[in-house]
Amino acid sequence: MKLAWCFPGPIEGLHDLSPASLRVFKEVVSGLAKEDAKNISEDQWVVHKPVLWLGAARDAVCVPQLRQPDPAFVTNVTSKVIDVGHWLMFDAENEVNSELEAWLERL
């Protein structure tokens, strides 16, 4: 079986996913950024800027209870879990956009 992120174009039936949508999987498996990551100094590991983190309650891949940002590394985070599957930006685009707009207004 060929993995979905190996295909060169959109995957029929998966919300018109493009190669760009799946690029993160290619990067992780290939180790492309591994050398670059070595050049990030420890004082740059912590994000002090505002961060919006949205999780998907029915995500079997990135279970939100296990994926929320670690407060030791993200100091100013707003978190929300939406009751959809893995591709929340496709399955709940209106709710994602509403959360994003509300978060931006609070900045």
Steps between C-alpha positions, in 0.01 A plus 500: 500500500638840405462758778282804424781753538702322231258589221604790277160672478166542677352186649144428389258477791725671755358852487705584191825484693788645307866402524551815710243376757703183545847658485554472876476121476759494223733722704469288815565174321783633285676679786543802273506755783709291740824686428328839522352408838848444640573869443215621724646613831330406828398862569288483181307189606239699695226688312393814684272634225124435511408158358161360401490121524195317364461128553255250353307295756452203269855496365647151527838619365572810708300434815442849645560393861852398397577780254425825684793740520726451800481811722875469555551578130190706410430764763199681352264245347126496441374142455172371364391149402241473222278191467624377159760264355862554396442757222316756714569786257301310236234340723422811707628789290243747636576417863876510437465839330281630785750386761784658304315830456404514870859423602637771268255755642629425853861574403 
